[in-house]
Amino acid sequence: MTTKGILMSGPMVRGLLDDLKTQTRRVLRRQPNPKCTEAFQGADGIWRFSRPTALDPISYSDDDMVTPYLVGDRLYVREAWRCYKGLDILPPREISQHGKIHYEADGSPHPHLHFGKFRQGMHQPRWASRLWLEITDVRVQRVQDITKQDAIAEGIGQNVLHDAYRDYGPETPAQQLGFQDARRSFHSLWDSLNAKRGHGWDANPWVAAYTFTVHRGNVDG
């Protein structure tokens, strides 16, 4: 068991806070051979990929890997944040752990509270995290293998409100986007986050699908 950070966007954090999100999918940094069709986890915990050939329908490729997060790992959520305006000149590592934090997923800060500049989640220190996840299951699969139930566990409801996507595109009513079910809604959200990186839905990349339980508070207690 290890403790690591995991970056979450505003809509993802809102899903965690609303008890709607219990899964997340992350593109594997090293994609296996394009001819691979299935992934299997061995007793040693290593994932191996099947690349069928004319002579052997279960021929393994040389793409063995271990996922970045494992069952039992504790992941503290890193999200966009702000601290008091007077601390804007300081890098995150020098900000006191006793300073008040505003989390962007909670909406705009009250103007009278004098919060400073917007800071990306990647720059949020561990002490400033308010949520952590305990990994309970890991699967390696293609992104299009997601089921309706999995899409709902990703925080996608049957009737998706467009404000879940406002961080990624123009304010278009959900009805105009054609959201008819959770899986299609996840498809649209996935593309809004990953298509520009070359890992859109149609590319059908291999992903690690993590299931977790959500804990409120700092991972260090």
SEBABA-413817 format. One record per residue: residue in three letters; x, y, z of N, C-alpha, C, O in turn. Coordinates in steps of 0.1 Angstrom, whole numbers, plus 5000, padded with zeros to 4 digits. Each point is the difference from the previous one (the first is absolute). Layout:
BEGIN
ALAXYZXYZXYZXYZ;...
***
This chain:
BEGIN
MET500849885000499250125000500950125000500950025008;THR498850084983500750124999499050125000498849984998;THR501750145005499250125000500550094989501250034999;LYS497950004991500450084989499050114997498949995005;GLY501450104987499050104996499349964987500649934991;ILE498250125007499349984987499350134997499350065008;LEU500849994979499450124996498649984996499749914993;MET499450185012498649994996499550144996500450105006;SER498849904983499450134995498950045009499549925009;GLY500050204989498950055008498749915000499549965010;PRO500050004978498949914999500249875007499149945006;MET502250004993500349885007499950025015499549915007;VAL501050204998500050025015498650025004499649955011;ARG499550124982498650015003499349875001499249975008;GLY501249944983499549865000500449935013499249925005;LEU502050094999500449945013499350065012499549925008;LEU500350214992499450065011498549975001499449995011;ASP500049984977498649975000499749855001498949954998;ASP502249975005499949865001499549934987499249905000;LEU501150164989499649944987501249934992499749924992;LYS501550115012501149954992500849905009500650035010;THR499549854985500849895006501049934991500649905003;GLN499550154985501049954990500650114993499550114998;THR501749874997500750094991500949924990500549905004;ARG499550154984500849934989501150094996499850124997;ARG501549825002501150084996500849934989500249885000;VAL500150194989500749954989501349945004500850075007;LEU499549814989501449945002501050084993499950024988;ARG501150025019501150084994500749934988500350064990;ARG499849815012500649924989499049914995499649905006;GLN499950134982499049914994500649884994501150004994;PRO498249885008500549884994500049994985499450094994;ASN501149815001500049984985498550014995499149945006;PRO500750134983498650024995499349874997498850004999;LYS501949894999499449884997499549925012499349904999;CYS501050155013499649945012498550015002499450104997;THR499949795008498650005001499549985014498850045003;GLU502049915006499549985014501150025010501249994996;ALA498550045016500950025011499849905011498849985003;PHE502249975003499949905010500950045012501250044997;GLN498449945015500950035011500449875006499249915004;GLY502150074997500549875006500050005015499850115006;ALA500649785000500049995014501150095006500050035012;ASP501050014980501050095004499650155000500850095003;GLY497949934992499550145000500450074987499550114998;ILE501249834993500450064987498949984990499549894998;TRP500250224994499049994990500849964987501050054996;ARG498449854997500649954987498950014989498849995003;PHE501650034985499150034989500149884990501049964996;SER497850004999499949894990500050064986499250094997;ARG501749864995500150044986499949884991501049944997;PRO497750015000499849884993500850004986500150104994;THR500449785003500649984987499449894993499149935005;ALA501350044982499449894993500349875006499249904999;LEU501950095008500549875006499649995014499949895006;ASP499850225001499750005014499050105004500350125000;PRO498549845003498950105003500250075013499350105003;ILE501649855006500250075013501550035001500749965010;SER499950104980501450045000500250135008499350104996;TYR501549915014500250125007501150094994500949954994;SER498850185007500950104994501150035011500049945011;ASP500950154986501050045009499750135007500950085002;ASP497849945001499650125006499649995015499150075004;ASP501549845003499749985014500150145008500950084997;MET498249945012500150125008499249995013499249915002;VAL501250185007499350015013499350145000500650104996;THR498149905008499350135000500650105010500549955010;PRO499450184988500550105009499449985014500750035010;TYR498049934991499449995013499649855002499549944990;LEU500650015022499649865003499049995011499750105007;VAL499649794994499049985010500750025014501049955003;GLY498350135005500550035013500750145001500250055011;ASP500250004977500650135000499150115005498849994998;ARG501750115008499350125005500450124991501250034999;LEU497850034995500350114991499450135005498750015001;TYR502150095002499450135004499750084988500850014990;VAL498050055010499550074988500650144999500050085009;ARG500649954980500650134997499050074991499749954989;GLU499950175015499050074992500450155000500850055008;ALA498550034983500350144999499750075013499049975006;TRP501850134998499850065013500550145000500650054991;ARG499250025020500550145003500350015015499549925008;CYS501450174995500350035014499850155001499750074991;TYR500649995021499850145002500950084990501149964997;LYS498450154999500650094990501450045004500950014992;GLY499350015021501350045005501149904998501250035002;LEU498449854995501049894999500349974985500749904997;ASP498750184994500249974986501450004995500449934990;ILE500550145017501450014996500849875004501149984995;LEU498349935013500649885005499749884991498949994996;PRO502149935002499749874993499349915010500150025012;PRO499149884983499249915008500849945012499549995011;ARG501849974986500849935011500350095012500349965010;GLU499550184988500350095011498850055007500150085009;ILE498749884986498850055007499749925012500149885000;SER499650195011499749945013498949904999499050024993;GLN501149875014499049905000498850055008498949935000;HIS501250185007498950055008499250114992499050055005;GLY501449984982499350104992498749944995499949884997;LYS499150215002498749964996500049984984500650074993;ILE498749825003500049974986498650014994499049975007;HIS500950084981498849994992500149904989501050014993;TYR498149915005500049904989499150044989498850035002;GLU501749984986499350054988498749924997499150054995;ALA500949825008498949924998498750045008498949974997;ASP501450125013498950055008499450124995499050065006;GLY501549994983499550124994500950125002501049995006;SER498650134990500850125002500150045015499049995007;PRO502250054997500150045014499350135003499850084991;HIS499749945021499450125004501050114999501149995005;PRO498650134989500950104998500650065013501150065000;HIS498149935011500550065013501049915007500650045010;LEU499649844985501049915006501450024995500949945006;HIS499350144984501350044995500949884996501249995003;PHE498249914990500849894994500850054988499550094993;GLY501649855005500950054989499949934987498949964996;LYS502250024997500049954987499649854999500149935009;PHE499450044979499649864997501349924999501050044994;ARG499049845013501149914999499549864995499049955005;GLN501850004986499649874994500249895011500750015009;GLY498449884989500149895009501449935000500349955011;MET500450054978501349945000501050075010501049945004;HIS498650185000500950075009499450005015500550075008;GLN498549854994499450005013500849915009500249884997;PRO500350165015500849925009499149895007498850025001;ARG501849885003499349895006499250055012498949955002;TRP501650145006499350045012498750084997499250005009;ALA500750054979498950084997498849924994499050054997;SER501249825001499049914994498949975011500349995012;ARG498550014983498849975009499349874998499149965007;LEU501449964982499449874997501149904997501150044995;TRP498649845009501049894995499249884997498949985005;LEU501749944986499349884994500849885004501250005000;GLU498049895003500749875002499649914989498849974998;ILE502249984994499849924989499549865004500749945008;THR498250024987499549875003500049904988499949885002;ASP500350174986500049914988500750074989499950124998;VAL500949814994500750054988499749914988500149875001;ARG499550194988499849924988500850074988500150135000;VAL500449804991500650064988499149964988499849884998;GLN499850224995499049974989500150124990500750105002;ARG498649884987499850114991498950095005499149965007;VAL501050174990499150105006498649964995499050035007;GLN500849924981498749974995499449885006498849974998;ASP501949965011499549885007499150055012499449915006;ILE500550214996499350055012498549964998499450024989;THR500049945022498649975000499250125005500550095005;LYS498249904994499150105005500250025015500150115005;GLN500049775002500250015014501350065004500150085010;ASP500949894982501350075003500050154997500550075008;ALA498849974982499850144996499350075012500450115003;ILE498649835003499350065011501050015012500050105007;ALA500849804995501050005011501150114997500650045010;GLU499650004978500950114996499450135004500750114999;GLY498149895006499350135004499150054990499550125001;ILE500249804988499150044990498649955003499849885002;GLY499250224998498649965003499249974987500550034990;GLN498449915012499149984988499650134993500050004988;ASN499850105020499750134994501150105004500050055011;VAL500949974980501250075003499850154999499450054989;LEU500950035021499950144999501350064994501149955003;HIS498750154988501250044993501050075009501250024996;ASP498450035015501050075009501149915004501150055005;ALA498849824993501149915003501150014990501149955002;TYR498650114986500950014990500550154997500750034991;ARG498850065018500350144997501550045000500450104994;ASP500449815013501450035000500749974987501150044998;TYR498149894992500749954989499550054986500649974990;GLY498350115011499550044987499050115001499750055011;PRO499749994978499050115000498749955007499749885001;GLU499550225004498849975007498949964990499250084996;THR500849795001499049944991499049925008500549915008;PRO498250104991499149925007500249854998500449964989;ALA499549965022500349864999499149934989500549914993;GLN498350145005499149944990500650014986499949914992;GLN500850205005500650024987501249924998500449974989;LEU500249985022501249914999499649864998500949914997;GLY497850065004499649864997500249905011500249884997;PHE499950175015500249905011498849925003499050055005;GLN501049824991498949925002500149895011499049965006;ASP502250014997500249905011501450025006500850084995;ALA499549855016501250035007501349974992500950075000;ARG499049824992501249964992500350114989501250034998;ARG497850024996500250104990500550135006500850074994;SER498749965018500450125007501549995004500750094999;PHE499749795005501449985003500850014988501150065000;HIS498549894989500750024987500350144997501150044997;SER497850055005500250144997501050065010500850094996;LEU499149885017500950055010501449964997501050075002;TRP499249804995501349954997500750084989501150035001;ASP498149994988500650074989500450155004501050054995;SER498250015013500350145004501350005008500650115000;LEU499849785006501250005008501249944993501150045002;ASN498649874989501149924994500250014985501149964995;ALA497950094997500149994986501250084995500749964991;LYS499550165015501150094995501449935003501050044993;ARG499149875016501249935003500249884991501049935002;GLY498150044989500149894992499449875006500349894994;HIS499050125017499549885007498450015000499449965010;GLY500050094980498650014999499349875000500649894998;TRP498150115003499149885000500349914988500149885001;ASP499950194987500249924988501349934999500249904993;ALA500950165013501349935001500049885009500849914999;ASN498250095010499849885009501349965007500449884999;PRO500250215008501249965007499849915011498949985006;TRP502249954998500049915012500150105012500750095001;VAL498549875009499950085012500149915013499849884999;ALA500650185012499949935013498750065006499850125002;ALA499349795001498750035006500149975015500149895005;TYR499950225003500149995015498750015007499250104997;THR500549815012498850015008500550045014501049955005;PHE498350135002500550055013498850045010498950024996;THR501549995016499150065010500550145003501350025000;VAL497850075003500450145002500050035015499149975007;HIS502050104998500150045014500250155000500850064993;ARG498450015016500150145002501150035010500149935010;GLY500650184988501050045009501449974994500149954989;ASN500950095018501449994995500549865001499749935010;VAL501050024981500549865000500949975012500249895005;ASP500450225001500949985011499350025013500650015011;GLY498150014989499250015012500050145005499450035011;
***
